[in-house]
Structure formats: C-alpha cells, structure tokens
Amino acid sequence: MCNEEDRICANCGSIGIEENITIVRGSGWITLILICFYCMPGIIYWIWRYNKKETRCGACKSKLLIFINSPRGKELYKKYHKN
C-alpha cells in the first residue's frame, strides 16, 4: 500500500504529494506604514506575517490531509483507489 507517514488528501485523493506553503497574513500596507513610522512594531508585524507554514496537498492545495493508516485515511483510500 503506502508508507505509514504518507497522507491522503480528503479533497482529491492524492497520496504523498505534500508541500509546505508559507501563509502570508495581514496587510502589506500596514507593514509599510509601521516600518516607516514605528520601526520596532513594524519589524514584529513583518515577522508575524511570514512565520506561519502549512502543509497542503500538492495537487489541489487543500489543507485536508489525513494519515493513510488512520481509519478515515483507509476509508478515503478505498474510495479513491478501488484496486
């Protein structure tokens, strides 16, 4: 079947196609204003904006990744891969 660490996407059924994506939160304009007028809060805000990473499906970009050896993962495997 698959490795224990593999994950299946609940959205599209892809297995083992994962990518780490940096999620950018907040506003670029607020960052610019804070850095120009209030240096230290601007730097803190900039770091906060870029520090979140998520693992998503490489095929459809969904966050719904489930370990393949879990009960729900086995159910999804049977649904998408009927071999």
N, C-alpha and C positions, 0 to 999 in steps of 0.2 A: 504494500500500500504506500505509505509515506513515512517520513521521519516523525518522531514524536513532537518535535518543535515546530513542524510545519503548521501553517494556519490556512484555513479555507475562508474565502470571502462569502459572507451570507448574501451578498447582493448579486454577484455574478458567478460564483462557484470556482474561481481561480484558486489554485493551490500553490503556496510557496512563492508567490510573486508579491513581495512586500517592498516598500520603500519608505525611508524616513524622510518626512517633509517638515520643514520649518514653517510654522504658522506665524504670520505677522499680524499682530493685534494692534489696535489703536489707530491713531491718525498720524500721517507724515507731517501734516501742517502743525499739529500740536508739538511734535518733536522739534521741528524747526524753530518755532516760537520759543519753546522752553530752552533750547540750546543757545539761541541768540540773546535772550534776556535773563535767563536764570540758569546758568551753566550746570551746576551740580544736579538740580532736579531734571534737567534735560537729558543728562547722561544716564541717570537712573531710569527715566522713562524709556529711553532708547534701548537700554539693556533689557528691560521688562518686555518690550515689544518683540524682541528677537530670541527670547530664551525658550520658547515652547516648541517642542518637537513631537510629532505624532507619527505612528506607524499606520500606513494606509495601503490599500490594495494597489498594486502597480498597474493593474488592468483598468479598473473603473474609478479609482481614487476614493473608494468607500472606506469608512472607519470601522465597518462591521467585520472584523477579522476574528475568527474563533479557532482555538486549537483543534486540530484534526482528530485528536484522540479523546476529546470530550464527547459526552452523549449528543449534544447539539451538533458538534462537528461531524460525527458519524452519520447523523441524520441528513445533514447537508451533503455529505459525500455521496450517500445513496441517491439523493435527489438529483444531483448534477452529473454524477459519474455512474451510470447504470450498468457498468461492465460486470 
